[in-house]
Amino acid sequence: MTDVCSRQAGTNGRQKITKNEKKNYKVTAATPIAVVVVVVVVVVVVVVVVVVVVVVVVVVVVVVVVVVVEVVLAI
């Protein structure tokens, strides 16, 4: 199978599209919904991870501040 990326970049020049590639093009043309779903899932996962990281950082900062304040007040 020829490299689709290199064909799009124009490095291979003009070539005939084989039947298999026509099938692939039909499949890729018929599945933007799947691509959108994958992108949405990835974005949701990234957002969840970022939120979890932010929450953990905030909790750590609050704990550190409380400990520092207690130590300072104890002195």
PyMOL Python script that loads the backbone (N, CA, C, O; Angstrom):
from pymol import cmd

cmd.read_pdbstr("""\
ATOM      1  N   MET A   1       0.850  -1.193   0.000  1.00  0.00           N
ATOM      2  CA  MET A   1       0.000   0.000   0.000  1.00  0.00           C
ATOM      3  C   MET A   1       0.886   1.242   0.000  1.00  0.00           C
ATOM      4  O   MET A   1       1.872   1.319   0.733  1.00  0.00           O
ATOM      5  N   THR A   2       0.521   2.199  -0.823  1.00  0.00           N
ATOM      6  CA  THR A   2       1.340   3.404  -0.899  1.00  0.00           C
ATOM      7  C   THR A   2       1.061   4.272   0.314  1.00  0.00           C
ATOM      8  O   THR A   2       0.017   4.153   0.956  1.00  0.00           O
ATOM      9  N   ASP A   3       2.001   5.138   0.613  1.00  0.00           N
ATOM     10  CA  ASP A   3       1.872   6.007   1.778  1.00  0.00           C
ATOM     11  C   ASP A   3       0.909   7.145   1.459  1.00  0.00           C
ATOM     12  O   ASP A   3       1.177   7.968   0.584  1.00  0.00           O
ATOM     13  N   VAL A   4      -0.197   7.184   2.165  1.00  0.00           N
ATOM     14  CA  VAL A   4      -1.217   8.204   1.900  1.00  0.00           C
ATOM     15  C   VAL A   4      -0.670   9.582   2.219  1.00  0.00           C
ATOM     16  O   VAL A   4      -0.943  10.549   1.507  1.00  0.00           O
ATOM     17  N   CYS A   5       0.116   9.668   3.308  1.00  0.00           N
ATOM     18  CA  CYS A   5       0.657  10.967   3.711  1.00  0.00           C
ATOM     19  C   CYS A   5       1.573  11.526   2.628  1.00  0.00           C
ATOM     20  O   CYS A   5       1.498  12.707   2.288  1.00  0.00           O
ATOM     21  N   SER A   6       2.445  10.662   2.085  1.00  0.00           N
ATOM     22  CA  SER A   6       3.365  11.157   1.073  1.00  0.00           C
ATOM     23  C   SER A   6       2.609  11.520  -0.194  1.00  0.00           C
ATOM     24  O   SER A   6       3.010  12.434  -0.915  1.00  0.00           O
ATOM     25  N   ARG A   7       1.506  10.806  -0.477  1.00  0.00           N
ATOM     26  CA  ARG A   7       0.725  11.176  -1.656  1.00  0.00           C
ATOM     27  C   ARG A   7       0.076  12.539  -1.429  1.00  0.00           C
ATOM     28  O   ARG A   7       0.050  13.373  -2.334  1.00  0.00           O
ATOM     29  N   GLN A   8      -0.446  12.767  -0.222  1.00  0.00           N
ATOM     30  CA  GLN A   8      -1.071  14.057   0.057  1.00  0.00           C
ATOM     31  C   GLN A   8      -0.039  15.176  -0.030  1.00  0.00           C
ATOM     32  O   GLN A   8      -0.353  16.286  -0.462  1.00  0.00           O
ATOM     33  N   ALA A   9       1.194  14.881   0.382  1.00  0.00           N
ATOM     34  CA  ALA A   9       2.241  15.893   0.302  1.00  0.00           C
ATOM     35  C   ALA A   9       2.712  16.095  -1.129  1.00  0.00           C
ATOM     36  O   ALA A   9       3.407  17.069  -1.418  1.00  0.00           O
ATOM     37  N   GLY A  10       2.340  15.175  -2.041  1.00  0.00           N
ATOM     38  CA  GLY A  10       2.676  15.346  -3.447  1.00  0.00           C
ATOM     39  C   GLY A  10       4.038  14.793  -3.813  1.00  0.00           C
ATOM     40  O   GLY A  10       4.549  15.091  -4.893  1.00  0.00           O
ATOM     41  N   THR A  11       4.647  13.985  -2.930  1.00  0.00           N
ATOM     42  CA  THR A  11       5.987  13.488  -3.229  1.00  0.00           C
ATOM     43  C   THR A  11       5.938  12.320  -4.207  1.00  0.00           C
ATOM     44  O   THR A  11       6.886  12.096  -4.959  1.00  0.00           O
ATOM     45  N   ASN A  12       4.822  11.568  -4.200  1.00  0.00           N
ATOM     46  CA  ASN A  12       4.736  10.407  -5.078  1.00  0.00           C
ATOM     47  C   ASN A  12       4.188  10.764  -6.460  1.00  0.00           C
ATOM     48  O   ASN A  12       4.145   9.909  -7.345  1.00  0.00           O
ATOM     49  N   GLY A  13       3.782  11.979  -6.650  1.00  0.00           N
ATOM     50  CA  GLY A  13       3.172  12.347  -7.926  1.00  0.00           C
ATOM     51  C   GLY A  13       1.781  11.741  -8.042  1.00  0.00           C
ATOM     52  O   GLY A  13       1.220  11.266  -7.055  1.00  0.00           O
ATOM     53  N   ARG A  14       1.230  11.758  -9.241  1.00  0.00           N
ATOM     54  CA  ARG A  14      -0.120  11.225  -9.436  1.00  0.00           C
ATOM     55  C   ARG A  14      -0.057   9.719  -9.608  1.00  0.00           C
ATOM     56  O   ARG A  14       0.736   9.197 -10.391  1.00  0.00           O
ATOM     57  N   GLN A  15      -0.908   9.032  -8.860  1.00  0.00           N
ATOM     58  CA  GLN A  15      -0.951   7.578  -8.967  1.00  0.00           C
ATOM     59  C   GLN A  15      -2.410   7.148  -9.018  1.00  0.00           C
ATOM     60  O   GLN A  15      -3.306   7.848  -8.546  1.00  0.00           O
ATOM     61  N   LYS A  16      -2.618   5.976  -9.607  1.00  0.00           N
ATOM     62  CA  LYS A  16      -3.969   5.426  -9.628  1.00  0.00           C
ATOM     63  C   LYS A  16      -4.320   4.912  -8.236  1.00  0.00           C
ATOM     64  O   LYS A  16      -3.482   4.350  -7.532  1.00  0.00           O
ATOM     65  N   ILE A  17      -5.562   5.116  -7.863  1.00  0.00           N
ATOM     66  CA  ILE A  17      -6.021   4.630  -6.565  1.00  0.00           C
ATOM     67  C   ILE A  17      -6.533   3.207  -6.761  1.00  0.00           C
ATOM     68  O   ILE A  17      -7.389   2.959  -7.610  1.00  0.00           O
ATOM     69  N   THR A  18      -6.008   2.285  -5.977  1.00  0.00           N
ATOM     70  CA  THR A  18      -6.435   0.892  -6.117  1.00  0.00           C
ATOM     71  C   THR A  18      -7.807   0.713  -5.471  1.00  0.00           C
ATOM     72  O   THR A  18      -8.298   1.584  -4.753  1.00  0.00           O
ATOM     73  N   LYS A  19      -8.410  -0.446  -5.749  1.00  0.00           N
ATOM     74  CA  LYS A  19      -9.734  -0.718  -5.169  1.00  0.00           C
ATOM     75  C   LYS A  19      -9.687  -0.716  -3.649  1.00  0.00           C
ATOM     76  O   LYS A  19     -10.590  -0.203  -2.988  1.00  0.00           O
ATOM     77  N   ASN A  20      -8.625  -1.293  -3.105  1.00  0.00           N
ATOM     78  CA  ASN A  20      -8.498  -1.321  -1.643  1.00  0.00           C
ATOM     79  C   ASN A  20      -8.449   0.094  -1.077  1.00  0.00           C
ATOM     80  O   ASN A  20      -9.074   0.392  -0.060  1.00  0.00           O
ATOM     81  N   GLU A  21      -7.700   0.954  -1.752  1.00  0.00           N
ATOM     82  CA  GLU A  21      -7.604   2.322  -1.260  1.00  0.00           C
ATOM     83  C   GLU A  21      -8.942   3.040  -1.402  1.00  0.00           C
ATOM     84  O   GLU A  21      -9.298   3.867  -0.563  1.00  0.00           O
ATOM     85  N   LYS A  22      -9.684   2.725  -2.465  1.00  0.00           N
ATOM     86  CA  LYS A  22     -11.016   3.315  -2.587  1.00  0.00           C
ATOM     87  C   LYS A  22     -11.871   2.901  -1.406  1.00  0.00           C
ATOM     88  O   LYS A  22     -12.595   3.718  -0.837  1.00  0.00           O
ATOM     89  N   LYS A  23     -11.785   1.616  -1.034  1.00  0.00           N
ATOM     90  CA  LYS A  23     -12.521   1.161   0.147  1.00  0.00           C
ATOM     91  C   LYS A  23     -12.080   1.939   1.369  1.00  0.00           C
ATOM     92  O   LYS A  23     -12.903   2.380   2.171  1.00  0.00           O
ATOM     93  N   ASN A  24     -10.773   2.105   1.504  1.00  0.00           N
ATOM     94  CA  ASN A  24     -10.260   2.826   2.673  1.00  0.00           C
ATOM     95  C   ASN A  24     -10.761   4.270   2.674  1.00  0.00           C
ATOM     96  O   ASN A  24     -11.129   4.807   3.719  1.00  0.00           O
ATOM     97  N   TYR A  25     -10.772   4.885   1.502  1.00  0.00           N
ATOM     98  CA  TYR A  25     -11.247   6.262   1.435  1.00  0.00           C
ATOM     99  C   TYR A  25     -12.727   6.324   1.803  1.00  0.00           C
ATOM    100  O   TYR A  25     -13.158   7.232   2.514  1.00  0.00           O
ATOM    101  N   LYS A  26     -13.502   5.355   1.317  1.00  0.00           N
ATOM    102  CA  LYS A  26     -14.920   5.329   1.688  1.00  0.00           C
ATOM    103  C   LYS A  26     -15.064   5.172   3.189  1.00  0.00           C
ATOM    104  O   LYS A  26     -15.882   5.843   3.818  1.00  0.00           O
ATOM    105  N   VAL A  27     -14.262   4.278   3.760  1.00  0.00           N
ATOM    106  CA  VAL A  27     -14.345   4.050   5.210  1.00  0.00           C
ATOM    107  C   VAL A  27     -13.971   5.324   5.961  1.00  0.00           C
ATOM    108  O   VAL A  27     -14.660   5.729   6.897  1.00  0.00           O
ATOM    109  N   THR A  28     -12.865   5.956   5.538  1.00  0.00           N
ATOM    110  CA  THR A  28     -12.443   7.151   6.253  1.00  0.00           C
ATOM    111  C   THR A  28     -13.453   8.274   6.040  1.00  0.00           C
ATOM    112  O   THR A  28     -13.658   9.094   6.934  1.00  0.00           O
ATOM    113  N   ALA A  29     -14.079   8.321   4.882  1.00  0.00           N
ATOM    114  CA  ALA A  29     -15.068   9.363   4.637  1.00  0.00           C
ATOM    115  C   ALA A  29     -16.337   9.101   5.450  1.00  0.00           C
ATOM    116  O   ALA A  29     -17.037  10.036   5.838  1.00  0.00           O
ATOM    117  N   ALA A  30     -16.629   7.813   5.706  1.00  0.00           N
ATOM    118  CA  ALA A  30     -17.854   7.467   6.404  1.00  0.00           C
ATOM    119  C   ALA A  30     -17.669   7.473   7.919  1.00  0.00           C
ATOM    120  O   ALA A  30     -18.643   7.312   8.655  1.00  0.00           O
ATOM    121  N   THR A  31     -16.432   7.656   8.402  1.00  0.00           N
ATOM    122  CA  THR A  31     -16.215   7.559   9.845  1.00  0.00           C
ATOM    123  C   THR A  31     -15.682   8.843  10.478  1.00  0.00           C
ATOM    124  O   THR A  31     -14.842   8.767  11.374  1.00  0.00           O
ATOM    125  N   PRO A  32     -16.138  10.013  10.047  1.00  0.00           N
ATOM    126  CA  PRO A  32     -15.727  11.196  10.819  1.00  0.00           C
ATOM    127  C   PRO A  32     -16.360  11.201  12.199  1.00  0.00           C
ATOM    128  O   PRO A  32     -15.814  11.783  13.136  1.00  0.00           O
ATOM    129  N   ILE A  33     -17.532  10.541  12.325  1.00  0.00           N
ATOM    130  CA  ILE A  33     -18.206  10.486  13.619  1.00  0.00           C
ATOM    131  C   ILE A  33     -17.333   9.729  14.617  1.00  0.00           C
ATOM    132  O   ILE A  33     -17.182  10.152  15.763  1.00  0.00           O
ATOM    133  N   ALA A  34     -16.761   8.612  14.180  1.00  0.00           N
ATOM    134  CA  ALA A  34     -15.886   7.842  15.064  1.00  0.00           C
ATOM    135  C   ALA A  34     -14.675   8.676  15.464  1.00  0.00           C
ATOM    136  O   ALA A  34     -14.251   8.650  16.619  1.00  0.00           O
ATOM    137  N   VAL A  35     -14.122   9.412  14.509  1.00  0.00           N
ATOM    138  CA  VAL A  35     -12.970  10.267  14.811  1.00  0.00           C
ATOM    139  C   VAL A  35     -13.369  11.319  15.840  1.00  0.00           C
ATOM    140  O   VAL A  35     -12.632  11.573  16.792  1.00  0.00           O
ATOM    141  N   VAL A  36     -14.543  11.931  15.645  1.00  0.00           N
ATOM    142  CA  VAL A  36     -15.020  12.950  16.582  1.00  0.00           C
ATOM    143  C   VAL A  36     -15.203  12.333  17.968  1.00  0.00           C
ATOM    144  O   VAL A  36     -14.839  12.936  18.978  1.00  0.00           O
ATOM    145  N   VAL A  37     -15.772  11.125  18.006  1.00  0.00           N
ATOM    146  CA  VAL A  37     -15.984  10.451  19.294  1.00  0.00           C
ATOM    147  C   VAL A  37     -14.640  10.215  19.990  1.00  0.00           C
ATOM    148  O   VAL A  37     -14.500  10.465  21.188  1.00  0.00           O
ATOM    149  N   VAL A  38     -13.652   9.730  19.226  1.00  0.00           N
ATOM    150  CA  VAL A  38     -12.330   9.485  19.808  1.00  0.00           C
ATOM    151  C   VAL A  38     -11.736  10.781  20.338  1.00  0.00           C
ATOM    152  O   VAL A  38     -11.202  10.817  21.447  1.00  0.00           O
ATOM    153  N   VAL A  39     -11.830  11.855  19.538  1.00  0.00           N
ATOM    154  CA  VAL A  39     -11.283  13.142  19.961  1.00  0.00           C
ATOM    155  C   VAL A  39     -11.980  13.611  21.237  1.00  0.00           C
ATOM    156  O   VAL A  39     -11.323  14.074  22.170  1.00  0.00           O
ATOM    157  N   VAL A  40     -13.308  13.492  21.280  1.00  0.00           N
ATOM    158  CA  VAL A  40     -14.065  13.930  22.456  1.00  0.00           C
ATOM    159  C   VAL A  40     -13.646  13.124  23.681  1.00  0.00           C
ATOM    160  O   VAL A  40     -13.455  13.679  24.763  1.00  0.00           O
ATOM    161  N   VAL A  41     -13.503  11.804  23.503  1.00  0.00           N
ATOM    162  CA  VAL A  41     -13.090  10.959  24.631  1.00  0.00           C
ATOM    163  C   VAL A  41     -11.713  11.383  25.127  1.00  0.00           C
ATOM    164  O   VAL A  41     -11.489  11.505  26.331  1.00  0.00           O
ATOM    165  N   VAL A  42     -10.787  11.606  24.186  1.00  0.00           N
ATOM    166  CA  VAL A  42      -9.440  12.020  24.581  1.00  0.00           C
ATOM    167  C   VAL A  42      -9.490  13.348  25.329  1.00  0.00           C
ATOM    168  O   VAL A  42      -8.835  13.506  26.359  1.00  0.00           O
ATOM    169  N   VAL A  43     -10.264  14.301  24.816  1.00  0.00           N
ATOM    170  CA  VAL A  43     -10.369  15.613  25.464  1.00  0.00           C
ATOM    171  C   VAL A  43     -10.947  15.462  26.866  1.00  0.00           C
ATOM    172  O   VAL A  43     -10.458  16.078  27.812  1.00  0.00           O
ATOM    173  N   VAL A  44     -11.994  14.638  26.999  1.00  0.00           N
ATOM    174  CA  VAL A  44     -12.613  14.437  28.317  1.00  0.00           C
ATOM    175  C   VAL A  44     -11.609  13.831  29.287  1.00  0.00           C
ATOM    176  O   VAL A  44     -11.509  14.264  30.435  1.00  0.00           O
ATOM    177  N   VAL A  45     -10.863  12.822  28.823  1.00  0.00           N
ATOM    178  CA  VAL A  45      -9.859  12.193  29.687  1.00  0.00           C
ATOM    179  C   VAL A  45      -8.816  13.212  30.118  1.00  0.00           C
ATOM    180  O   VAL A  45      -8.441  13.271  31.290  1.00  0.00           O
ATOM    181  N   VAL A  46      -8.345  14.021  29.162  1.00  0.00           N
ATOM    182  CA  VAL A  46      -7.333  15.030  29.485  1.00  0.00           C
ATOM    183  C   VAL A  46      -7.891  16.019  30.507  1.00  0.00           C
ATOM    184  O   VAL A  46      -7.209  16.369  31.470  1.00  0.00           O
ATOM    185  N   VAL A  47      -9.129  16.472  30.299  1.00  0.00           N
ATOM    186  CA  VAL A  47      -9.736  17.431  31.227  1.00  0.00           C
ATOM    187  C   VAL A  47      -9.858  16.818  32.621  1.00  0.00           C
ATOM    188  O   VAL A  47      -9.561  17.474  33.619  1.00  0.00           O
ATOM    189  N   VAL A  48     -10.297  15.553  32.685  1.00  0.00           N
ATOM    190  CA  VAL A  48     -10.433  14.887  33.985  1.00  0.00           C
ATOM    191  C   VAL A  48      -9.078  14.794  34.674  1.00  0.00           C
ATOM    192  O   VAL A  48      -8.963  15.066  35.869  1.00  0.00           O
ATOM    193  N   VAL A  49      -8.046  14.407  33.914  1.00  0.00           N
ATOM    194  CA  VAL A  49      -6.703  14.297  34.497  1.00  0.00           C
ATOM    195  C   VAL A  49      -6.238  15.653  35.010  1.00  0.00           C
ATOM    196  O   VAL A  49      -5.692  15.749  36.109  1.00  0.00           O
ATOM    197  N   VAL A  50      -6.454  16.711  34.213  1.00  0.00           N
ATOM    198  CA  VAL A  50      -6.038  18.056  34.628  1.00  0.00           C
ATOM    199  C   VAL A  50      -6.776  18.465  35.901  1.00  0.00           C
ATOM    200  O   VAL A  50      -6.168  19.012  36.822  1.00  0.00           O
ATOM    201  N   VAL A  51      -8.083  18.203  35.955  1.00  0.00           N
ATOM    202  CA  VAL A  51      -8.867  18.565  37.137  1.00  0.00           C
ATOM    203  C   VAL A  51      -8.350  17.816  38.364  1.00  0.00           C
ATOM    204  O   VAL A  51      -8.196  18.399  39.437  1.00  0.00           O
ATOM    205  N   VAL A  52      -8.082  16.512  38.196  1.00  0.00           N
ATOM    206  CA  VAL A  52      -7.570  15.722  39.322  1.00  0.00           C
ATOM    207  C   VAL A  52      -6.230  16.279  39.793  1.00  0.00           C
ATOM    208  O   VAL A  52      -6.001  16.410  40.995  1.00  0.00           O
ATOM    209  N   VAL A  53      -5.346  16.607  38.854  1.00  0.00           N
ATOM    210  CA  VAL A  53      -4.039  17.147  39.216  1.00  0.00           C
ATOM    211  C   VAL A  53      -4.205  18.473  39.956  1.00  0.00           C
ATOM    212  O   VAL A  53      -3.541  18.712  40.964  1.00  0.00           O
ATOM    213  N   VAL A  54      -5.095  19.336  39.450  1.00  0.00           N
ATOM    214  CA  VAL A  54      -5.315  20.640  40.102  1.00  0.00           C
ATOM    215  C   VAL A  54      -5.848  20.434  41.514  1.00  0.00           C
ATOM    216  O   VAL A  54      -5.397  21.098  42.448  1.00  0.00           O
ATOM    217  N   VAL A  55      -6.804  19.523  41.680  1.00  0.00           N
ATOM    218  CA  VAL A  55      -7.366  19.266  43.009  1.00  0.00           C
ATOM    219  C   VAL A  55      -6.282  18.764  43.954  1.00  0.00           C
ATOM    220  O   VAL A  55      -6.193  19.215  45.097  1.00  0.00           O
ATOM    221  N   VAL A  56      -5.450  17.824  43.477  1.00  0.00           N
ATOM    222  CA  VAL A  56      -4.369  17.297  44.315  1.00  0.00           C
ATOM    223  C   VAL A  56      -3.412  18.413  44.713  1.00  0.00           C
ATOM    224  O   VAL A  56      -3.011  18.507  45.873  1.00  0.00           O
ATOM    225  N   VAL A  57      -3.043  19.265  43.744  1.00  0.00           N
ATOM    226  CA  VAL A  57      -2.123  20.369  44.042  1.00  0.00           C
ATOM    227  C   VAL A  57      -2.744  21.304  45.065  1.00  0.00           C
ATOM    228  O   VAL A  57      -2.067  21.726  46.002  1.00  0.00           O
ATOM    229  N   VAL A  58      -4.027  21.638  44.903  1.00  0.00           N
ATOM    230  CA  VAL A  58      -4.699  22.541  45.850  1.00  0.00           C
ATOM    231  C   VAL A  58      -4.717  21.920  47.246  1.00  0.00           C
ATOM    232  O   VAL A  58      -4.438  22.599  48.234  1.00  0.00           O
ATOM    233  N   VAL A  59      -5.044  20.632  47.327  1.00  0.00           N
ATOM    234  CA  VAL A  59      -5.074  19.957  48.630  1.00  0.00           C
ATOM    235  C   VAL A  59      -3.698  19.985  49.273  1.00  0.00           C
ATOM    236  O   VAL A  59      -3.570  20.272  50.464  1.00  0.00           O
ATOM    237  N   VAL A  60      -2.664  19.687  48.487  1.00  0.00           N
ATOM    238  CA  VAL A  60      -1.294  19.693  49.024  1.00  0.00           C
ATOM    239  C   VAL A  60      -0.938  21.091  49.521  1.00  0.00           C
ATOM    240  O   VAL A  60      -0.377  21.240  50.607  1.00  0.00           O
ATOM    241  N   VAL A  61      -1.261  22.115  48.733  1.00  0.00           N
ATOM    242  CA  VAL A  61      -0.944  23.493  49.124  1.00  0.00           C
ATOM    243  C   VAL A  61      -1.677  23.847  50.418  1.00  0.00           C
ATOM    244  O   VAL A  61      -1.085  24.441  51.319  1.00  0.00           O
ATOM    245  N   VAL A  62      -2.950  23.489  50.517  1.00  0.00           N
ATOM    246  CA  VAL A  62      -3.721  23.799  51.726  1.00  0.00           C
ATOM    247  C   VAL A  62      -3.112  23.097  52.934  1.00  0.00           C
ATOM    248  O   VAL A  62      -2.965  23.700  53.997  1.00  0.00           O
ATOM    249  N   VAL A  63      -2.760  21.824  52.773  1.00  0.00           N
ATOM    250  CA  VAL A  63      -2.154  21.077  53.877  1.00  0.00           C
ATOM    251  C   VAL A  63      -0.841  21.730  54.302  1.00  0.00           C
ATOM    252  O   VAL A  63      -0.585  21.895  55.495  1.00  0.00           O
ATOM    253  N   VAL A  64      -0.013  22.098  53.330  1.00  0.00           N
ATOM    254  CA  VAL A  64       1.269  22.733  53.649  1.00  0.00           C
ATOM    255  C   VAL A  64       1.039  24.049  54.370  1.00  0.00           C
ATOM    256  O   VAL A  64       1.710  24.331  55.363  1.00  0.00           O
ATOM    257  N   VAL A  65       0.095  24.865  53.885  1.00  0.00           N
ATOM    258  CA  VAL A  65      -0.190  26.159  54.519  1.00  0.00           C
ATOM    259  C   VAL A  65      -0.674  25.935  55.943  1.00  0.00           C
ATOM    260  O   VAL A  65      -0.231  26.632  56.857  1.00  0.00           O
ATOM    261  N   VAL A  66      -1.573  24.977  56.153  1.00  0.00           N
ATOM    262  CA  VAL A  66      -2.085  24.711  57.504  1.00  0.00           C
ATOM    263  C   VAL A  66      -0.950  24.282  58.427  1.00  0.00           C
ATOM    264  O   VAL A  66      -0.856  24.749  59.562  1.00  0.00           O
ATOM    265  N   VAL A  67      -0.095  23.397  57.941  1.00  0.00           N
ATOM    266  CA  VAL A  67       1.029  22.935  58.764  1.00  0.00           C
ATOM    267  C   VAL A  67       1.957  24.095  59.097  1.00  0.00           C
ATOM    268  O   VAL A  67       2.379  24.238  60.244  1.00  0.00           O
ATOM    269  N   VAL A  68       2.278  24.922  58.110  1.00  0.00           N
ATOM    270  CA  VAL A  68       3.164  26.064  58.348  1.00  0.00           C
ATOM    271  C   VAL A  68       2.543  27.013  59.355  1.00  0.00           C
ATOM    272  O   VAL A  68       3.225  27.479  60.268  1.00  0.00           O
ATOM    273  N   VAL A  69       1.250  27.309  59.200  1.00  0.00           N
ATOM    274  CA  VAL A  69       0.573  28.221  60.128  1.00  0.00           C
ATOM    275  C   VAL A  69       0.593  27.639  61.536  1.00  0.00           C
ATOM    276  O   VAL A  69       0.861  28.364  62.494  1.00  0.00           O
ATOM    277  N   GLU A  70       0.315  26.348  61.681  1.00  0.00           N
ATOM    278  CA  GLU A  70       0.340  25.722  63.002  1.00  0.00           C
ATOM    279  C   GLU A  70       1.730  25.796  63.619  1.00  0.00           C
ATOM    280  O   GLU A  70       1.873  26.081  64.809  1.00  0.00           O
ATOM    281  N   VAL A  71       2.772  25.535  62.796  1.00  0.00           N
ATOM    282  CA  VAL A  71       4.144  25.602  63.308  1.00  0.00           C
ATOM    283  C   VAL A  71       4.464  27.023  63.752  1.00  0.00           C
ATOM    284  O   VAL A  71       5.038  27.232  64.820  1.00  0.00           O
ATOM    285  N   VAL A  72       4.084  28.020  62.910  1.00  0.00           N
ATOM    286  CA  VAL A  72       4.368  29.416  63.246  1.00  0.00           C
ATOM    287  C   VAL A  72       3.623  29.811  64.518  1.00  0.00           C
ATOM    288  O   VAL A  72       4.199  30.468  65.385  1.00  0.00           O
ATOM    289  N   LEU A  73       2.356  29.424  64.644  1.00  0.00           N
ATOM    290  CA  LEU A  73       1.578  29.765  65.831  1.00  0.00           C
ATOM    291  C   LEU A  73       2.120  29.036  67.058  1.00  0.00           C
ATOM    292  O   LEU A  73       2.088  29.569  68.167  1.00  0.00           O
ATOM    293  N   ALA A  74       2.614  27.825  66.858  1.00  0.00           N
ATOM    294  CA  ALA A  74       3.162  27.065  67.979  1.00  0.00           C
ATOM    295  C   ALA A  74       4.407  27.746  68.517  1.00  0.00           C
ATOM    296  O   ALA A  74       4.679  27.706  69.717  1.00  0.00           O
ATOM    297  N   ILE A  75       5.168  28.378  67.614  1.00  0.00           N
ATOM    298  CA  ILE A  75       6.371  29.099  68.066  1.00  0.00           C
ATOM    299  C   ILE A  75       5.906  30.394  68.707  1.00  0.00           C
ATOM    300  O   ILE A  75       6.729  31.184  69.170  1.00  0.00           O
TER     301      ILE A  75
END
""", "prot")
cmd.dss("prot")
cmd.show_as("cartoon", "prot")
cmd.util.cbc("prot")
cmd.orient("prot")
